[in-house]
Amino acid sequence: MNVFTSYYDKVPELDKNAYAFVRVSRREPPDFFVKIAGDYVDLSDSFGPPKAMLAECHPSEKWEEFEPRYKKEVLGALDKTSVLDEFRKIYNEHGCRPLLLLCTEASGKHCHRHLIADFLGIEIKEL
């Protein structure tokens, strides 16, 4: 199972049939994404940073505060084995297409999608 990460604005450049799109942000995806992606998987409740957290320490502005808080409050509530099982299920249900975890942050440097990869202990490439 291959897993990639990216952000919504990159989706128009991608082959929509090549990936199983997985939303991991709390912010609503842009309308163009919904039209392009069609049937996407919404894991925003599990992986999206809570709105209060984003208001208090947005990752692009206060990464040093956001990172440990996200790891503790969001990822700390998840079971790694269960998440990997869920990802395998999504992978199988979507024709064994690579998963593409998506959020709003254009910068891959300070973004929670990379913390998800670290949490899972799998190699995830940014598109």
N, C-alpha and C positions, 0 to 999 in steps of 0.2 A: 504494500500500500504506500503510495507516494502522497505526501502532503506538502502543499505550497502555501505561501502567504502573499497577500497583496492588499490593495486598497480599491475602493469602488471606482474611482476615476480611471483606473487602469483597465477595467473590464471591457470597455468598447474595443480595445486593441486585441482582445483575446478571442479565441475560437470558443464560442459558448458551449459547443458539444464536446470539448476536450476536458472539461472539469466538472466536478460536482461542487457548486458554489455553496459555501457555508458562512453564514452571517455570524460574526462574533462580537458585534458592537451593539450598544443599547440605542444609539442614535438610529433613527429610521434611515434606511438606505435611500439613495436618490431615486427618483421616478425612473430615470433612464436605466438604472440597474435592474429594477423590477421587470421592466419591459424586455431587457436583453436576457436576463438570467432565467426568467420564467419560473420554473420549479426549483427554488433554492431551499436549503435547510437553514432553519433559524435556531441557532444555539445562543442567542443573545442573552437569554435569562441565565444561562450557565456561565458564560464567559465575558459578557459585557461588563465593563466597569460601571458600578452604580452611578447615577447622575450626581449624587451628592459628592462622591469621590472625585468625579471629573470637575465639579465646581470648585472643590477645595484644593485639588492638586492635579491639574491637567498634565498629562504626560509630556507634552511638548514644552511646557513651561516649568514644571517642578518634578522632573523625573526622579530626583533623589528622594522625594517624599512619596511619589506615586508607586514606584517599583516595589518597595517592601510592603506597602499597604495593600496593593493588588495581590501580591503573593500570599499574604496572610488572609485577607478578607474574602477573596474570590477563589483563588486556586487552593487555598487551605481548606476550603469547604468541599473540595472535590476528591474523588478517589481515582487515582491514576489508571488503575486497571479497568474501572468502569468506563472512563473516558475513552481509553483505547478500544474497548469493546464497542462503544457507540460509534467511534470513527470507522471501525471495520464494518459495522452494520450499514452505515451510510455509504461507504465505499461499495459494498456488495449491492445495495439497493439501487445505486446509480450507475450500474453497468461497469463496475470496477474502474471508474474514471478517477484520476487523482483528485483529492480534496483540495479546495482552494479556500483558505480561511481569509475572510475579508472584514475590514473595518474602514474607518474614515481617514486615519492618519496616513499621509503620503510618505512621511519619513519612516523608513524601516528601523531606524536607530532607536527611537524612543516610542515604542509602540507595544501594547499588551499582547499582540499576536505573537511576538517573539518570546515573551514570557510563557505563553502557552506551550510553545515548542520546547523551551527549557524544562518546563514542568513535566512534559511527557517523555523527555529524554530521547527524542527522535530527531533526526536531521530534517529540517524543513528549510526549503529554499524560497527566497523572496523573488517574486516575478516583477 
